């Protein structure tokens, strides 16, 4: 098992260097001068402009700039924001709890509804319920996130008035940010109605973010369940007279969950990508909206550091899934 873990861990090195290069080069291919963007309407004299170019190191060769950035990253220094002058680390971890809270709720929704839909579809293979669920999953997977988000806002926020359009909690609530998780902090505050407000603000963004992973998990669960339900030991369990719920829920689903766990882990990358659009549309103050705002402001350190940290989180989750997969299925460790 240790050899299997180390082999997976070694893949981190080229991946990390590649992601570092991509995160460094991505913002630089976009049109616009970060110094002019920072200056805004104030304007700059030529001498002041040249001074800032030297200060930020933009006068150095590209290879030297990348090497300086890479050595800084390896030392744990992601730089400071051009706009706020705060370290990227501090800004990232100040906003990350909002994204993590949204992602946790979204993945819970996706797993619970996706696995349930997949099992029901597999048990009712070829019937109307199977076709209806899988068609819904295909539509959910194919639907653009921004369009789906706007549609839900129009229906539930605009027409019905059930949910707020943006933010994490109502403006009338004020309390200390203890954990960074609004659901927990609203309970700790003891303010009447704060938790309900936090939940109402979380419903639409989490549903939008959960849509694509839910569809993928549902289809993968159905596929895995159909394969397991055709095994000899399932037919034996049925022949013994075991209740169908016990056969499907205990014997079949347990073994079908192995590939589903892998899909759930890989869905973290989908959540991070979807969070950028979701947070922007719902004005959710997380790292997704932070990244979009930083791109428009040409805030190089924030975009570079944010992309790198998000990629590292996805890599760690994928490594964890690989290790869990090896623990569940010993045959994987021998490959």
Order of alpha helices (4+ residues) and beta strands (2+ residues): alpha-alpha-alpha-alpha-alpha-alpha-alpha-alpha-alpha-alpha-alpha-alpha-alpha-alpha
